[in-house]
Amino acid sequence: MRLQLSTWQEVDDYLKRTTAIIIPIGSTEQHGPNGFIGTDALCPETLAFGIGEETGALVAPTLSIGMAQHHLGFSGSITLRPTTLIAVVQDVVNSLARHGFDRFFFLNGHGGNIATVTAAFSEIYAETSLRTAGSNRPPLQCKLKNWWDGEGVQAISKELFGKAEGSHATCSEVSLTYFAYPDHVKTAEMHPEIAPTGPIYDADDYRKRFPDGRIGSNPKLASVEAGERLYKAAVRDLSAEWRAFAA
């Protein structure tokens, strides 16, 4: 069930069954020579829709721009400042809380969001602790879950890609987007075959260290078939985690 395709009456009916909602969150940033710029938003969105079909969960609009300042050396990348993203997460949660939602399952597709979104949760809880939240707001619980952390996804990634998986523009995330959008599969050569690894600082430093955008990966190995396996494993594991959180 998608919030954007629902009427307000349907949302009222949903709230009679459960007060939990899934919020996909990602980023708009380069993903190497053959990865979509929208990869980090498309992955959690695709999986959230799958969880919704499996469990009946309501899926909010994807927060598709995240904290990605280090990717700005590559054309098309967009970032929010950490303080801006914190404010966005707070406003989304507080908007939905006004209607009675009290459990927020953020399905994350971008590692760079983790620290900022966790800080946003602390700001939200502080509003209750300091009694600055509105009197109509219920006690809230927020959870951040990275889609790639499940046992099923980890096992498939290790089996298919091994050390070529990497940490950015990974084989798994590119495969998942290829499964979701098979008409847009890209081809490109990788030089070197497996990208270097190292620390991340600002955008200019990132571009110097990782000239084609990848970190430790060889996404030439990505495929629609691998993406399908990853999708099924992720939806299965995440649906179980969603049910436990929403219960």
Buried (B, 14 or more C-beta within 10 A) or exposed (E): BEBEEBEEEEBEEBBEEBBBBBBBBBBBBBBBBBBBBBBBBBBBBBBBBBBBEBBEBBBBEBBBBBBBBBBBBBEEBBBBEBEEBBBBBBEBBBEBBEEBBBBBBBBBBBBBBBEBBBBBBEEBBEBEEEEEBEEEBBEBBBBBBBBBEBEBBBEBBEEBBEEBBBEBBBBBBBBBBBBBBEEEBBEEEBEEEBBEBEEBEEBEBBBEBBEBBBBBBBBBBBBBEBBBBBBBBBBBBBBBBBBEBBE
